[in-house]
Amino acid sequence: MREKILVIQTAFLGDAVLTLPMIQKLKDEFPSSEINVLCIPQTKELFDHSKSVNEIISYDKRGEQKSFLSFLKLIFLIRKKKYSHIYSPHRSFRSSIIVFLSGAKITAGFDNASISFVYGTRVKYIKEKHEVARNLDLIGFDTNDENWKILPIVEIDSALENDTAREIGNFTNKKIVAVAPGSVWKTKIYPRENYIEIIKYLIKKNYFVVLVGGKDDELLCNGIEKEFLESVKSFAGKLSIIESVSLLKKCSFLVSNDSAPTHLGMIANIPTLTIYCSTIPDFGFAPYNDKSKYVSFDDLSCKPCGIHGRNQCPIQTFDCGYKLLPQIVFSSLDKMNL
């Protein structure tokens, strides 16, 4: 009998990217299966471009579908689908309720999920592991050695790749490097003035710098672009997820905060230097592809102040950002031999 599998991941883009290796492995394990994904509208495009995913259920839990009636309709839809397996990397109360009422015979979630007793299999959430390895634990994949380092894959149309190459050729013939200076969380954002110093350093190395990010990063990136007469162009808020990956694939490397672009860099499989301010790589979300590194100022009793970052520094110093001097970032870039 053909397996019908649902993966629940209604978190933001970075978490969605780190769910792809699990989905890819499920498809390897059950090649004839139908794999569906429940996600938010903002990440639908990502899963649309995974050849391992058959169907996507888009759930706008913070917008048009935030009502209780919409939630009930979603549950009825999922019951109607008659899934044989449900895996939920997402640990919220809402996700657990969906699993509980789904009618699926085989379900798996983490032991620290809200009301985790609803899952048929409760998998230990090991904080010391990478998020990708934790997600693979959900499906019973052996992650005790390095074989968990599966790169997330999306399909990019060759026409788009050609368009991207043409667009780059219109404004530079230099090697390009991507810089992602924004984040949803303010305490994850390395100081603007420090990013300007990094960009100056890269321009001296004869790189052309492209700034990447979402709509929320547009003001920041456009402001940085205006600081330079040439050799910098902002694409923030102008590209879709897949267009962003296509652009990153043309870059020599990426410098990013601990935010969604650092995970897109892993899809593009380019060297990435992730700058950690209030968060730490030990949370398990750092890129693991070849040549990717991170830089962090850790000699602080207040760090980390939260797993997701915050909208402001709790002690009003933001030492995790300011004490991480640009010269430390320069040194890290030099050591990457890019």
C-alpha positions, 0 to 999 in steps of 0.5 A: 500500500502506498504511504501517504505522508504529511510533514507539519512545518509551519515555522518561518523560512529558516526552519522550513529549509532545515526540514527539507533533508528530512523530507528528501530522506523520507522520499528515499525511504518510501520512493512511491509515497505521496508526501504532503507538507503543511506550511505557511504561505511564506514558505510555500514557494520553497516546498513547491520547488522540492521534487520530494514534495507532492502537494502543499497545504498552505495554512495562513495561521497568522492571517486569513486563517487565524480563526478557530473556524479556519482551524477546524476546516483545516483539521477536517481537510487533513482527516479527509486526506487519510494520511498513513504517517504524520511527522511534525518537527514543529512543536506547537500546541496547534500542530500537536492538536492537528496530529491528535485529530488527524486520524493517522495511524503512525505519528511522530513528534518531539518529546518536548512538543506541546502535549507530546503525549498525542504522538505515537512516537515521541522522539527525544529532542537533543539540544546538542544536535543540529536541527537537521539531525534532530529532524532526521531522528523523527523518521528513525534515521541514524544520525550518530555519524556525519551522514546526517549532513544532507544538503537541502535541495530545490529545483531551479529552472534553467531559464531562471538561472540564465536570467540571473546570469544575464542580470548580473552581467548587466551591472558587473563583470567582477566576482560577486559576494552576497551580504545579508545584513537584516533579520526579523529579530533586532538582536540578531542584526550585526550593527549597520556601521560594522556591515559598512566596514565589511563591505568596504573590506570586500570592495578593496578585495575587488568584489562586487557586493549584492545585498539580499534579504526580504521586504523587512530588510529593504530599508536597511539594505537600500540605505547601505547601498546609498553609502557607496557610489559603486560596487554595491547593489541591493536586491532586498525585497525584490526577489522570491525565495528561488530567485534569491537562491539562484542569485546566491549560486552565482556568488563566491560566498555569503556573509549573513546574520543568523537568519534565513539567508544563511540557510538559503546559502546552504541550498546554494551550497556556497561558503557562508560566514554566519555572524552570531550576535545574541544567538549561538551556533550551539542551538543547532542551526548553523550551516554545515556545507563545505567551507562554511564557518561562523563568528561570534563574541562569546565572552559574555554572561548574558549570551545567549539571551534567547533562542530566537533573538529579541526585539531589543537587548534586555540589558540595553548594551548589545555587547554581543554585536558591538564587541564583535569588531569588524576586524574579527570578521575580516580575520574569519573571512581571510581564514576561509581562503575565499 
